Amino acid sequence: MAALNQRQALIVEKANADGFVSIDALVEAFEVTPQTIRRDINYLCDLGILRRYHGGASLVTNTRNVDYSARQELMPDEKDRIGRLVASHIPDGASLFLNIGTTTEAVARALVNHRGLRIITNNLNVAVLLRNGQDFEITVAGGRLRPHDLAVVGEATIDFISQFKVDFGVIGISGIDPDGTLLDFDYREVRVAQAIIDNSRTVFLATDHSKFGRRAMVKLGHVSMLDGLYIDQMPPQPYMDVLRESQVSVHVAP
C-alpha cells in the first residue's frame, strides 16, 4: 500500500482531534482545490481510515484497525516525543518487555543509546531497531508471525512471556473508553499484552491522544492496571478523573 502524503496524514490527525473534517475547512486549511481534498478523502476512505459523510468525513470507529503502513505515517513527531519520554524513565541495565505497535517502536528507537538493557519482545521491528544497542540482550518471543507488521502472537508467545518477570512492561493500545477500559482490535494481540502486564513489575502505556474515545472491540483491561501513562498531550475529561482515581501517573511529552 502506498504511504500517506503529508497532507493526507494531517487530514487524519484533524479527524482524530475533531471527530469530523469538512471539505470546505480542509480546502481553506491546505489552500488546495476541493477536488484535491475529495481525492484525499476518497483515498483515506478506501483504506478504511475515514468514513464519508455529506460535506466531509469522520474517523472510522468500528472494529477494523488502520493498516500498519498507514499507522506508521500518523503522528510521527508525537510518537517520537512519547518514545523519548518513556526511554528517559528506563534506567540502564533494566529488563523490559516491548510489545506490538508503532509507538512502542518509537520507544525502541529512543532506547538505542542506553546500556545493558535486557529486552524481550514479540515485535520483530523492535528487535531490528535495537540490534546495535550497547551490551543489549535481545530475546524474541516465539509464536506465529503476522507478516504485515512483523508481530509474533499466539499461545506459544503467551507461554514464552510467562516464563519471565521483568522490571518494565511497555505496551501500546488502540483505544481507551471514557470509563478507563483499554481496548484493542486483535484478541491474540490482547492476550500477549495481558501476559506482559502480568509479568512486569512496572507497566507503562505509551499512546498518542487520538486513542482516547477510539472504539475497538477487544477488552484488554483497565487503566488501573497501569503505573504510568505516556502521552503527547493532557487527556481530556472524564479520562483525567479515571486516571486520578486509579492513581496512574500521567507524563506528557514536552
Secondary structure, DSSP 8 states (H G I E B T S, - for coil): -----HHHHHHHHHHHHHSEEEHHHHHHHHT--HHHHHHHHHHHHHTTSEEEETTEEEE--SS----HHHHHHSSHHHHHHHHHHHHHTS-TT-EEEE-SSHHHHHHHHHHTT-BS-EEEESBHHHHHHTTT-BT-EEEE--SEEETTTTEEESHHHHHHHTT--EEEEEE--SEE-TT-EEEES-HHHHHHHHHHHHTEEEEEEE--GGGBT---SEEEEEGGG-SEEEESS---TTHHHHHHHTT-EEEE--
